Amino acid sequence: MKHREPPWDAALTAAAGACVLLDADLRVRFATDAAARLLGGPVPVGISAPAWLCGDRPKRPIAEALAAGRPVHGVVPRPSAGAGGRALSVRSLPLHEGARLVGWMLIFGEAARPTDGEVQLFGMWTQDPSMKRMFHILEKVARDDVTVLVRGETGSGKELVAAAVHGLSSRSRGPFRAINCAALPGTLLESELFGHVKGAFTGAVRDMKGHFQLAHGGTLLLDEVAELPLELQAKLLRAIETRAVVPVGGREPIPIDVRIVSATHRALRAEVEAGRFRADLMYRLRVIPVFLPPLRERPGDVALLVDKLVPELNLRSRRAVARVEPAALAALERYDWPGNVRELKNVLAYAFAIGDGPVLSLSDLPRDVLDADAVTGSSPAAEGRADASSPEAARITRALARATGNREHAARLLGVSRVTLWRRMRALGLDEPARRRSSPSA
């Protein structure tokens, strides 16, 4: 009797539709019949997926992301020339056995029509004009080997911007390294950046390369660079100027070939004026400044991001969400998102875990979102002040409500200083009730 293979095709088609399985070397091992139909022909088993999908085109962000071990969501032409039709969207999901990466699942679908207004760059989706302008800037500056400074709030996607600069550049085949300058104390950070030699300090039992050496030929992201201690800023400046590093405990400089992308949520000019950052280093890092808009300034992207994130959560959650209730989506669109896209992902993960059934409802959302929505939707005083002024007044009013009137807390939620918040409130007339209460004639 002939042995029957398990019904892999039926199972995978039911779970993910048109999908292809890759091994850890990025070679095709299995494809569903739905994938073959969508792709325009049989998927060659054993073929290199990057070569199959991207060929030798100069821009290969999907291939580069796979080769670097990064999940990606993008658009590719149909591999079969005779397939016709629009391009395909492709999303990669890593497959693990414990902590070990054993392969990838590629999930294909029809790409959105250009008239939809949606664009994607290295995992960043948008239909907002300001984000599209930033994408255009990235595509241009990536070609020139100059330093880039990304300014953006916490959770807005600064590392994705840096990855896009790397992936679109001539260094894309080299390594991409990232280090958070705020996550380590100064002594350890110096060793992580520049490396150390054996015996440099207690515990240095062997030579160790730093991130500069490990990123040789590629790109190094210095995340939260404004938090770099002053004593390390001088050494970083020296490394940039000489294109060489001296490891901790070492004497001889080691040549490096690295493109630096820095990221921060602070204004470096203000840090220079406050004496916390070197002006000469700022000018070295800020050759090309790129500003990443916060999510609250592009509310039209919230629904788009929800549409992209829900299918990903469906694949790794016990719950399968078929649609988001209109009231829940409206609450998400009205929320200020101080934590930006990262917070949106966390909110959706919370909703998936708390709720049940195929509809993500308003009651599934966390208290922060519900409380802010209640203030926005049911406070006549707040609505009157906001409507009488501007969208900025509405954001300030909601932040104050979430902070229960504490202006310092509200300023942190808005990502501005307390003085700036006070000035904006005064300009918008939002502090008039307080002035009337303190007036002798009141």
VEXDODO-402687 format. One record per residue (C-alpha): x, y, z; residue number from 1; residue in three letters. Coordinates in nm, 2 decimals. Layout:
<rs>
X,Y,Z,num,residuo
X,Y,Z,NUM,ALA
...
</rs>
This chain:
<rs>
X,Y,Z,num,residuo
0.00,0.00,0.00,1,MET
0.14,0.34,-0.10,2,LYS
0.23,0.57,0.19,3,HIS
0.02,0.88,0.20,4,ARG
0.19,1.21,0.29,5,GLU
0.01,1.42,0.56,6,PRO
-0.23,1.68,0.41,7,PRO
0.02,1.96,0.44,8,TRP
-0.13,2.16,0.15,9,ASP
-0.48,2.16,0.28,10,ALA
-0.36,2.25,0.63,11,ALA
-0.14,2.53,0.52,12,LEU
-0.39,2.66,0.27,13,THR
-0.66,2.67,0.54,14,ALA
-0.42,2.86,0.78,15,ALA
-0.24,3.10,0.55,16,ALA
-0.36,3.06,0.19,17,GLY
-0.09,3.12,-0.07,18,ALA
0.23,3.04,0.12,19,CYS
0.58,2.91,0.07,20,VAL
0.80,2.75,0.33,21,LEU
1.18,2.82,0.33,22,LEU
1.46,2.65,0.52,23,ASP
1.72,2.84,0.73,24,ALA
1.93,2.88,0.41,25,ASP
1.63,3.06,0.24,26,LEU
1.57,2.77,-0.01,27,ARG
1.22,2.67,-0.10,28,VAL
1.10,2.35,0.06,29,ARG
0.72,2.35,0.01,30,PHE
0.45,2.56,-0.16,31,ALA
0.08,2.53,-0.14,32,THR
-0.12,2.49,-0.46,33,ASP
-0.28,2.83,-0.39,34,ALA
0.07,2.98,-0.40,35,ALA
0.14,2.82,-0.74,36,ALA
-0.18,2.95,-0.88,37,ARG
-0.12,3.31,-0.75,38,LEU
0.25,3.31,-0.86,39,LEU
0.17,3.19,-1.21,40,GLY
0.32,2.84,-1.20,41,GLY
0.49,2.57,-0.99,42,PRO
0.73,2.70,-0.73,43,VAL
1.07,2.53,-0.78,44,PRO
1.17,2.33,-0.47,45,VAL
1.53,2.40,-0.37,46,GLY
1.56,2.74,-0.54,47,ILE
1.70,3.03,-0.35,48,SER
1.40,3.25,-0.25,49,ALA
1.59,3.59,-0.28,50,PRO
1.71,3.51,-0.63,51,ALA
1.37,3.37,-0.73,52,TRP
1.17,3.67,-0.60,53,LEU
1.41,3.96,-0.66,54,CYS
1.65,3.84,-0.93,55,GLY
1.94,4.08,-0.98,56,ASP
1.75,4.41,-0.96,57,ARG
1.95,4.70,-0.80,58,PRO
1.69,4.74,-0.52,59,LYS
1.62,4.41,-0.34,60,ARG
1.47,4.51,0.00,61,PRO
1.28,4.18,0.04,62,ILE
1.59,3.97,-0.04,63,ALA
1.81,4.18,0.19,64,GLU
1.57,4.16,0.48,65,ALA
1.55,3.78,0.44,66,LEU
1.92,3.75,0.42,67,ALA
1.96,3.96,0.73,68,ALA
1.71,3.75,0.92,69,GLY
1.45,4.04,0.95,70,ARG
1.08,3.99,0.90,71,PRO
0.95,4.19,0.61,72,VAL
0.63,4.30,0.45,73,HIS
0.66,4.44,0.10,74,GLY
0.57,4.41,-0.27,75,VAL
0.74,4.21,-0.55,76,VAL
0.67,4.15,-0.92,77,PRO
0.52,3.81,-1.00,78,ARG
0.81,3.57,-1.05,79,PRO
0.65,3.41,-1.36,80,SER
0.67,3.65,-1.65,81,ALA
0.36,3.51,-1.81,82,GLY
0.15,3.54,-1.50,83,ALA
0.02,3.89,-1.58,84,GLY
-0.18,4.10,-1.33,85,GLY
-0.06,4.32,-1.05,86,ARG
0.24,4.28,-0.83,87,ALA
0.22,4.06,-0.52,88,LEU
0.24,4.15,-0.16,89,SER
0.47,3.92,0.04,90,VAL
0.50,3.89,0.42,91,ARG
0.77,3.68,0.59,92,SER
0.73,3.51,0.93,93,LEU
1.02,3.34,1.11,94,PRO
0.98,2.98,1.21,95,LEU
1.16,2.88,1.53,96,HIS
1.24,2.56,1.72,97,GLU
1.29,2.71,2.07,98,GLY
1.54,2.99,2.02,99,ALA
1.68,2.86,1.69,100,ARG
1.56,3.00,1.36,101,LEU
1.48,2.70,1.13,102,VAL
1.31,2.87,0.84,103,GLY
1.06,3.11,0.71,104,TRP
0.70,3.12,0.59,105,MET
0.63,3.35,0.30,106,LEU
0.26,3.45,0.26,107,ILE
0.15,3.60,-0.07,108,PHE
-0.14,3.81,-0.18,109,GLY
-0.25,4.05,-0.45,110,GLU
-0.08,4.39,-0.39,111,ALA
-0.29,4.69,-0.33,112,ALA
-0.37,4.90,-0.63,113,ARG
-0.17,5.22,-0.67,114,PRO
-0.49,5.41,-0.65,115,THR
-0.53,5.29,-0.29,116,ASP
-0.26,5.55,-0.19,117,GLY
-0.08,5.30,0.03,118,GLU
0.30,5.27,0.01,119,VAL
0.54,5.05,0.20,120,GLN
0.91,5.08,0.27,121,LEU
1.10,4.83,0.48,122,PHE
0.80,4.73,0.70,123,GLY
0.67,5.09,0.73,124,MET
0.32,5.14,0.58,125,TRP
0.16,5.47,0.52,126,THR
-0.09,5.67,0.31,127,GLN
0.01,6.00,0.47,128,ASP
0.18,6.27,0.26,129,PRO
0.44,6.36,0.52,130,SER
0.55,6.00,0.55,131,MET
0.56,5.96,0.18,132,LYS
0.78,6.26,0.16,133,ARG
1.01,6.10,0.42,134,MET
1.02,5.78,0.21,135,PHE
1.12,5.99,-0.09,136,HIS
1.40,6.15,0.11,137,ILE
1.53,5.82,0.23,138,LEU
1.54,5.67,-0.12,139,GLU
1.75,5.97,-0.23,140,LYS
1.99,6.01,0.06,141,VAL
2.06,5.63,0.09,142,ALA
2.26,5.65,-0.24,143,ARG
2.52,5.88,-0.09,144,ASP
2.75,5.75,0.18,145,ASP
2.68,6.03,0.43,146,VAL
2.57,6.03,0.80,147,THR
2.20,6.05,0.87,148,VAL
2.03,6.17,1.19,149,LEU
1.67,6.03,1.24,150,VAL
1.46,6.24,1.48,151,ARG
1.15,6.07,1.60,152,GLY
0.95,5.99,1.92,153,GLU
0.98,5.67,2.11,154,THR
0.81,5.38,1.93,155,GLY
0.78,5.57,1.60,156,SER
1.00,5.33,1.40,157,GLY
1.35,5.49,1.40,158,LYS
1.52,5.16,1.36,159,GLU
1.31,5.08,1.05,160,LEU
1.42,5.41,0.90,161,VAL
1.78,5.32,0.96,162,ALA
1.73,4.97,0.81,163,ALA
1.57,5.14,0.50,164,ALA
1.88,5.37,0.46,165,VAL
2.10,5.06,0.48,166,HIS
1.88,4.84,0.26,167,GLY
1.86,5.10,-0.02,168,LEU
2.23,5.18,-0.01,169,SER
2.53,5.03,-0.18,170,SER
2.62,4.88,0.16,171,ARG
2.31,4.66,0.17,172,SER
2.51,4.34,0.13,173,ARG
2.71,4.44,0.44,174,GLY
2.61,4.40,0.80,175,PRO
2.35,4.62,0.97,176,PHE
2.42,4.67,1.34,177,ARG
2.23,4.87,1.60,178,ALA
2.31,4.97,1.96,179,ILE
2.10,5.16,2.21,180,ASN
2.32,5.43,2.37,181,CYS
2.08,5.47,2.65,182,ALA
2.07,5.11,2.76,183,ALA
2.42,5.06,2.89,184,LEU
2.64,5.24,3.14,185,PRO
2.93,5.44,3.00,186,GLY
3.21,5.20,3.07,187,THR
3.03,4.91,2.92,188,LEU
2.90,5.12,2.62,189,LEU
3.26,5.21,2.53,190,GLU
3.36,4.85,2.51,191,SER
3.04,4.76,2.31,192,GLU
3.11,5.04,2.06,193,LEU
3.49,5.02,2.02,194,PHE
3.57,4.67,2.15,195,GLY
3.84,4.58,2.40,196,HIS
4.17,4.38,2.42,197,VAL
4.24,4.09,2.65,198,LYS
4.33,4.21,3.00,199,GLY
4.19,4.56,2.95,200,ALA
3.97,4.52,3.27,201,PHE
3.86,4.25,3.51,202,THR
3.67,3.99,3.31,203,GLY
3.83,4.08,2.97,204,ALA
3.96,3.73,2.91,205,VAL
3.99,3.77,2.54,206,ARG
3.99,4.03,2.26,207,ASP
3.64,4.14,2.16,208,MET
3.53,4.33,1.86,209,LYS
3.30,4.63,1.91,210,GLY
3.00,4.73,1.70,211,HIS
3.21,4.95,1.48,212,PHE
3.43,4.66,1.37,213,GLN
3.13,4.42,1.35,214,LEU
2.96,4.67,1.12,215,ALA
3.26,4.70,0.89,216,HIS
3.14,4.74,0.53,217,GLY
2.79,4.81,0.64,218,GLY
2.58,5.04,0.86,219,THR
2.58,5.12,1.23,220,LEU
2.27,5.26,1.40,221,LEU
2.35,5.46,1.71,222,LEU
2.00,5.47,1.87,223,ASP
1.93,5.74,2.13,224,GLU
2.26,5.90,2.05,225,VAL
2.17,6.20,2.26,226,ALA
2.22,5.99,2.57,227,GLU
2.58,5.92,2.49,228,LEU
2.81,6.03,2.78,229,PRO
3.02,6.34,2.71,230,LEU
3.35,6.14,2.76,231,GLU
3.24,5.89,2.49,232,LEU
3.13,6.17,2.25,233,GLN
3.49,6.28,2.20,234,ALA
3.60,5.92,2.12,235,LYS
3.31,5.88,1.88,236,LEU
3.40,6.20,1.70,237,LEU
3.76,6.08,1.67,238,ARG
3.64,5.75,1.52,239,ALA
3.43,5.93,1.26,240,ILE
3.71,6.17,1.17,241,GLU
3.99,5.92,1.14,242,THR
3.77,5.62,1.03,243,ARG
3.95,5.41,1.28,244,ALA
3.88,5.29,1.64,245,VAL
4.11,5.21,1.93,246,VAL
3.97,4.93,2.15,247,PRO
3.96,4.97,2.53,248,VAL
4.30,4.89,2.66,249,GLY
4.45,4.89,2.31,250,GLY
4.70,5.13,2.15,251,ARG
4.69,5.07,1.77,252,GLU
4.40,5.22,1.57,253,PRO
4.19,4.97,1.37,254,ILE
4.06,5.10,1.03,255,PRO
3.68,5.09,0.99,256,ILE
3.45,5.14,0.69,257,ASP
3.11,5.21,0.84,258,VAL
2.82,5.44,0.76,259,ARG
2.67,5.59,1.07,260,ILE
2.29,5.65,1.11,261,VAL
2.20,5.81,1.44,262,SER
1.85,5.83,1.60,263,ALA
1.71,6.03,1.89,264,THR
1.39,6.16,2.03,265,HIS
1.56,6.48,2.15,266,ARG
1.66,6.79,1.96,267,ALA
2.04,6.78,1.94,268,LEU
2.07,7.16,1.91,269,ARG
1.89,7.20,2.24,270,ALA
2.12,6.94,2.40,271,GLU
2.42,7.13,2.26,272,VAL
2.28,7.46,2.41,273,GLU
2.23,7.28,2.75,274,ALA
2.60,7.16,2.74,275,GLY
2.51,6.79,2.72,276,ARG
2.62,6.73,2.36,277,PHE
2.92,6.84,2.16,278,ARG
2.85,7.08,1.88,279,ALA
3.13,6.94,1.66,280,ASP
2.98,6.59,1.70,281,LEU
2.63,6.71,1.62,282,MET
2.75,6.86,1.29,283,TYR
2.92,6.53,1.20,284,ARG
2.61,6.33,1.28,285,LEU
2.35,6.57,1.14,286,ARG
2.46,6.59,0.78,287,VAL
2.12,6.46,0.66,288,ILE
1.84,6.52,0.92,289,PRO
1.53,6.31,0.87,290,VAL
1.21,6.37,1.07,291,PHE
0.98,6.08,1.14,292,LEU
0.62,6.20,1.20,293,PRO
0.45,6.07,1.51,294,PRO
0.14,5.86,1.47,295,LEU
-0.09,6.12,1.62,296,ARG
0.00,6.35,1.33,297,GLU
-0.11,6.10,1.07,298,ARG
-0.44,5.95,1.21,299,PRO
-0.53,5.83,0.87,300,GLY
-0.26,5.56,0.90,301,ASP
-0.41,5.40,1.21,302,VAL
-0.68,5.21,1.02,303,ALA
-0.42,5.11,0.76,304,LEU
-0.17,4.98,1.02,305,LEU
-0.45,4.79,1.20,306,VAL
-0.54,4.63,0.87,307,ASP
-0.18,4.52,0.83,308,LYS
-0.12,4.41,1.19,309,LEU
-0.43,4.20,1.25,310,VAL
-0.34,3.93,1.00,311,PRO
0.00,3.90,1.15,312,GLU
-0.15,3.86,1.50,313,LEU
-0.39,3.60,1.36,314,ASN
-0.10,3.38,1.26,315,LEU
0.06,3.38,1.61,316,ARG
-0.25,3.41,1.83,317,SER
-0.50,3.16,1.96,318,ARG
-0.77,3.40,1.84,319,ARG
-0.86,3.47,1.47,320,ALA
-1.00,3.82,1.42,321,VAL
-1.20,3.86,1.10,322,ALA
-1.29,4.23,1.15,323,ARG
-1.25,4.52,1.38,324,VAL
-1.57,4.67,1.52,325,GLU
-1.63,5.03,1.38,326,PRO
-1.65,5.17,1.74,327,ALA
-1.32,5.01,1.83,328,ALA
-1.15,5.14,1.52,329,LEU
-1.29,5.49,1.58,330,ALA
-1.15,5.48,1.94,331,ALA
-0.81,5.38,1.81,332,LEU
-0.82,5.66,1.55,333,GLU
-0.91,5.92,1.82,334,ARG
-0.63,5.81,2.06,335,TYR
-0.31,6.02,2.08,336,ASP
-0.06,5.73,2.07,337,TRP
0.22,5.87,2.29,338,PRO
0.40,5.54,2.23,339,GLY
0.34,5.56,1.85,340,ASN
0.33,5.25,1.63,341,VAL
0.49,5.03,1.91,342,ARG
0.20,5.12,2.14,343,GLU
-0.05,5.04,1.87,344,LEU
0.11,4.70,1.83,345,LYS
0.09,4.65,2.20,346,ASN
-0.27,4.76,2.22,347,VAL
-0.37,4.52,1.95,348,LEU
-0.18,4.23,2.12,349,ALA
-0.37,4.32,2.44,350,TYR
-0.71,4.32,2.26,351,ALA
-0.63,3.98,2.10,352,PHE
-0.54,3.83,2.44,353,ALA
-0.84,3.98,2.63,354,ILE
-1.12,3.93,2.39,355,GLY
-1.27,3.62,2.22,356,ASP
-1.44,3.56,1.89,357,GLY
-1.39,3.68,1.54,358,PRO
-1.48,4.05,1.60,359,VAL
-1.24,4.28,1.79,360,LEU
-1.47,4.50,1.99,361,SER
-1.45,4.82,2.19,362,LEU
-1.45,4.63,2.51,363,SER
-1.13,4.44,2.41,364,ASP
-0.93,4.76,2.42,365,LEU
-0.71,4.86,2.72,366,PRO
-0.82,5.12,2.98,367,ARG
-0.59,5.39,2.85,368,ASP
-0.75,5.39,2.51,369,VAL
-1.11,5.37,2.65,370,LEU
-1.05,5.64,2.91,371,ASP
-0.90,5.88,2.65,372,ALA
-1.19,5.81,2.42,373,ASP
-1.44,5.87,2.69,374,ALA
-1.29,6.21,2.76,375,VAL
-1.28,6.30,2.39,376,THR
-1.64,6.18,2.32,377,GLY
-1.83,6.28,2.64,378,SER
-1.68,6.59,2.79,379,SER
-1.87,6.89,2.67,380,PRO
-1.62,7.13,2.82,381,ALA
-1.33,6.96,2.66,382,ALA
-1.51,6.93,2.33,383,GLU
-1.61,7.30,2.33,384,GLY
-1.25,7.42,2.40,385,ARG
-1.10,7.19,2.14,386,ALA
-1.36,7.27,1.87,387,ASP
-1.32,7.64,1.93,388,ALA
-0.95,7.62,1.88,389,SER
-0.77,7.35,1.67,390,SER
-0.66,6.99,1.64,391,PRO
-0.36,7.09,1.86,392,GLU
-0.60,7.21,2.13,393,ALA
-0.78,6.88,2.11,394,ALA
-0.45,6.68,2.16,395,ARG
-0.35,6.90,2.45,396,ILE
-0.70,6.87,2.62,397,THR
-0.69,6.49,2.59,398,ARG
-0.33,6.48,2.72,399,ALA
-0.43,6.69,3.02,400,LEU
-0.73,6.47,3.09,401,ALA
-0.52,6.15,3.08,402,ARG
-0.27,6.32,3.31,403,ALA
-0.56,6.43,3.55,404,THR
-0.45,6.79,3.50,405,GLY
-0.08,6.74,3.58,406,ASN
0.09,6.96,3.32,407,ARG
0.43,6.80,3.36,408,GLU
0.29,6.45,3.30,409,HIS
0.08,6.59,3.00,410,ALA
0.40,6.74,2.86,411,ALA
0.57,6.41,2.87,412,ARG
0.28,6.24,2.69,413,LEU
0.30,6.51,2.42,414,LEU
0.67,6.49,2.39,415,GLY
0.74,6.85,2.47,416,VAL
0.87,7.05,2.77,417,SER
0.65,7.19,3.04,418,ARG
0.73,7.54,2.93,419,VAL
0.64,7.47,2.57,420,THR
0.31,7.31,2.68,421,LEU
0.23,7.62,2.89,422,TRP
0.31,7.85,2.60,423,ARG
0.09,7.65,2.36,424,ARG
-0.19,7.64,2.61,425,MET
-0.17,8.02,2.66,426,ARG
-0.17,8.08,2.28,427,ALA
-0.47,7.86,2.24,428,LEU
-0.66,8.00,2.53,429,GLY
-0.66,7.68,2.72,430,LEU
-0.54,7.83,3.04,431,ASP
-0.81,8.09,3.07,432,GLU
-1.02,7.91,3.33,433,PRO
-0.72,7.89,3.56,434,ALA
-0.65,8.27,3.51,435,ARG
-1.01,8.35,3.59,436,ARG
-1.00,8.14,3.91,437,ARG
-0.69,8.32,4.03,438,SER
-0.82,8.67,3.93,439,SER
-0.91,8.90,4.23,440,PRO
-1.23,9.00,4.05,441,SER
-1.35,8.65,4.01,442,ALA
</rs>
